[in-house]
Amino acid sequence: MSPYLTVKEVSELLGKCPKWVYQRQDKIPGYFKLAGSIFFDKDVLLSTLKTKATMPIKRLSRQS
């Protein structure tokens, strides 16, 4: 198993189409280019997703 993910693998992981990943590649954690190909560092991506998933939701308070 490679520590790097392809666009197809990231799209499957996130439940999005590959085109969506290509359009947002620079906003997805762990993104890098190597010899003209796009890859994502699996550890960086998964740890970022885990951190964001466990962050408390900030709710807007209603002021009367």
Buried (B, 14 or more C-beta within 10 A) or exposed (E): EEEBBBBEBBBBBBEBEBEBBEEEBEEBBBBEEEEEEBBBBBEBBBEBBEEEEEEEEEEEEEEE
